[in-house]
Amino acid sequence: MHEHVVEAIKGHSNMITHEPTDRTFTMTDKASITTYVGGGFSALWGVMTSQEFGILAGVFIGVVGLLVNFYFKLRDDKYKQAEEIRKQQLHNLTIREMAEMGSTNED
């Protein structure tokens, strides 16, 4: 028995009628959830014809391809931006060195 039920039976007036919120799933709870999910997938599979399955597979592949393309495009943009910064820094360094060489040759 739960502690709150035992306390209520002993005659305490502060009876708690709800379950504690820190409840962990038992094996029967997990089996029940698995049964419902499996049944849902089976029903979905049985309703779809081969054409509908092909359409859904095509949409899924298209969305995955879009996401992969977007990821690598962002990565490529970051690479190009870093390379432009590196080129600008190299250009500034070259200009500074040329200016220093010009000022020492004039002396």
C-alpha positions as CSV (number, residue, x, y, z in Angstrom):
1,M,0.0,0.0,0.0
2,H,1.0,3.6,-0.5
3,E,2.1,5.6,2.5
4,H,-0.7,8.1,2.2
5,V,-3.3,5.3,2.2
6,V,-1.7,3.7,5.3
7,E,-1.8,7.1,7.0
8,A,-5.5,7.6,6.2
9,I,-6.3,4.2,7.5
10,K,-4.6,4.9,10.8
11,G,-7.0,7.8,11.4
12,H,-5.2,10.9,10.2
13,S,-7.6,13.5,8.9
14,N,-5.2,14.8,6.2
15,M,-5.9,12.2,3.6
16,I,-4.1,12.6,0.3
17,T,-6.2,11.3,-2.6
18,H,-3.8,11.9,-5.6
19,E,-0.9,9.8,-6.7
20,P,2.6,11.2,-6.1
21,T,4.1,12.9,-9.1
22,D,7.5,11.2,-8.9
23,R,6.0,7.9,-10.1
24,T,8.2,5.7,-12.2
25,F,6.9,3.6,-15.1
26,T,6.4,-0.1,-14.2
27,M,6.8,-2.9,-16.7
28,T,3.1,-3.0,-17.4
29,D,3.0,0.7,-18.1
30,K,5.8,0.3,-20.6
31,A,4.2,-2.7,-22.2
32,S,0.9,-0.8,-22.5
33,I,2.6,2.2,-24.2
34,T,4.5,-0.1,-26.6
35,T,1.3,-1.9,-27.5
36,Y,-0.5,1.4,-28.3
37,V,2.4,2.7,-30.4
38,G,2.8,-0.6,-32.2
39,G,-1.0,-0.8,-32.9
40,G,-0.9,2.8,-34.2
41,F,1.9,2.0,-36.6
42,S,0.2,-1.2,-37.7
43,A,-3.0,0.7,-38.4
44,L,-1.2,3.3,-40.4
45,W,0.7,0.7,-42.4
46,G,-2.5,-1.2,-43.2
47,V,-4.3,1.9,-44.4
48,M,-1.6,3.0,-46.8
49,T,-1.5,1.6,-50.3
50,S,1.8,1.2,-52.1
51,Q,1.3,4.6,-53.9
52,E,0.7,6.4,-50.6
53,F,3.7,4.8,-49.1
54,G,5.8,5.8,-52.1
55,I,4.5,9.4,-51.8
56,L,5.3,9.6,-48.1
57,A,8.8,8.1,-48.7
58,G,9.4,10.6,-51.4
59,V,8.4,13.5,-49.2
60,F,10.5,12.2,-46.4
61,I,13.6,11.8,-48.7
62,G,13.0,15.3,-50.0
63,V,12.8,16.9,-46.6
64,V,15.9,15.1,-45.4
65,G,17.7,16.2,-48.6
66,L,16.6,19.8,-48.0
67,L,17.9,19.7,-44.4
68,V,21.2,18.2,-45.4
69,N,21.6,20.7,-48.2
70,F,20.8,23.6,-45.8
71,Y,23.3,22.3,-43.2
72,F,26.2,22.1,-45.7
73,K,25.3,25.4,-47.2
74,L,25.6,27.1,-43.8
75,R,28.9,25.3,-43.2
76,D,30.2,26.4,-46.6
77,D,29.1,30.0,-45.9
78,K,31.0,30.0,-42.6
79,Y,34.1,28.6,-44.4
80,K,34.0,31.3,-47.1
81,Q,33.5,34.0,-44.5
82,A,36.5,32.8,-42.5
83,E,38.6,32.7,-45.7
84,E,37.6,36.3,-46.6
85,I,38.6,37.5,-43.2
86,R,41.9,35.7,-43.5
87,K,42.5,37.2,-46.9
88,Q,41.7,40.7,-45.6
89,Q,44.1,40.2,-42.7
90,L,46.8,39.1,-45.0
91,H,46.2,42.1,-47.3
92,N,46.3,44.5,-44.3
93,L,49.6,42.9,-43.2
94,T,51.1,43.2,-46.7
95,I,50.1,46.8,-46.9
96,R,51.6,47.6,-43.5
97,E,54.9,45.8,-44.4
98,M,55.1,47.7,-47.7
99,A,54.4,51.0,-45.9
100,E,57.1,50.2,-43.3
101,M,59.6,49.3,-46.1
102,G,58.7,52.5,-48.0
103,S,59.4,54.6,-44.9
104,T,62.7,52.9,-44.2
105,N,63.9,53.4,-47.8
106,E,63.1,57.1,-47.7
107,D,65.4,57.6,-44.6
